Amino acid sequence: MNKIKFSNYYWKFPDSVEDGSQVNLIQALKIHYDDLEPQMIRYDATYTRNHHVREYKLPKTDLILLIFQRFPNVIFTTIRRYTPKKWQYYKENVGEYFEVDIA
């Protein structure tokens, strides 16, 4: 099974998403950092570590926006660095299930 890895437990995760959850990739979009609203950046990048709120710094370049569904009706997104190889991988795996791996 494919895995989607996260280095932290992000605030964006719905309650039903935890380490080991299976989620379905329903969309992959190529975007640019400049097209993101500040609210979207905060949503995607905010996490807590050692009781401190932190924000992952997204690169100000092309990015990949992934939309996942956890049944029955739970949706969440994640933004990844763009590389041609990653873009091809995610586009080829739309519709497939991924195991959530939270380090």
N, C-alpha and C positions, 0 to 999 in steps of 0.2 A: 504494500500500500504506500502511496505517496505520503510524505510528511510535510507539514508547514511548521517551521521552527520559529519560536519567539524567545528572545533573550531575557524577557521579563514578563511579569503578569501585568498586562496593560488594562487601563480603565475601560477600554472599548469592549472588552470581552463580556458578553451576556452571562448571566448567572449559570446558564446551562453549558457553557463552554469552559472546559478545564483540561488539564494535561491528560492526553489519551482520548479525548473526544474525537469523534469522526464528523467531519463537516464536508459539505459538497461545494465545490467551486462552480459557481453559476455564472460568473462573468470575469473577464480580464480586460482591462482598458489601459492603453498607453496614454499617459498624461504628462504635463510638465508642472514642475513646482510652482511656477508663476500663475498657473490656473487654479491653484488651491486657495480656498478662503482660510483665513486664520482659524476659524472655528473647526474646520476639517483637520487642519494640522494639529491643533490641540487634541481633538478627538483621537486621532491616530497615534500620536506620539507620547501621550501622557501615561506615566506609570509611577508606582511607588517602590522605592527600595530603601530598606533600613529606616522606615518611617519618614522618609523624605520624598516629596513629590518631585519628579524629574521629567524632562522632556527629551526624547530622542531627537537628534538633529537630522532632519531629512536633507539629503543633498539637493541643491537648487538646480537640478538638471531634469532630464526625462525620468519618469517614474512609471511604475506599474501599479494600478489600483485593482485589487482583487476583492471580489464580493463572494462571501461564503454564506451558505445556508445550513443551519442545524435544525432538523425537523422537530416540531411541525412548522413553526413560523418564525424562527429566530434567524436574523440576518446580522452579519457584521462584516466590516471591511478591514483591509490592511493595505498599506502602501509599501512597496518594495523598490529597491534600486533597480533601474533599468540596465540591462545588458541584452544584446541580441539573443544570447543563449537562454537567459531567464525568460525573456518574452516568448520565445518559441516554446519552451517547456510549459509555461502556464497556458498559452493559447491551445496547445495540443491536449491539455488536461482539463479543459473546461468540461463540466459534467461528471468529472471523476471525484471520488472521495479522498480526503486527506486526513491523516491523523495529526491532531494538534500536539506539538511537542514544546512544552514551556520549560525552559532551563531553570 
